[in-house]
Amino acid sequence: MFDGFWNNVLRYCRYFVTTLLGVFLNAIAPLVPLFKRPVTLIAILGLFAGTLVFVSLTLRAMLGLSTI
């Protein structure tokens, strides 16, 4: 009855990982030419870090977690 159960489970995990990788690569592809100039690279990294900190602090406040 469950002859290929684990094969099917692993197949869906691989499908999920490859789908996420494809979405990530397609999202990053338009930004690659911007990384050639150091000024835009620093600006994009700063924007990414600021967004990450903002989301982190917002989630901590919403969930009532300690800020330290």
Residue pairs with C-beta under 8 A, 6 or more apart in sequence:
31 44
34 40
34 41
34 44
35 41
35 44
57 67
59 65
60 66
60 67
61 67
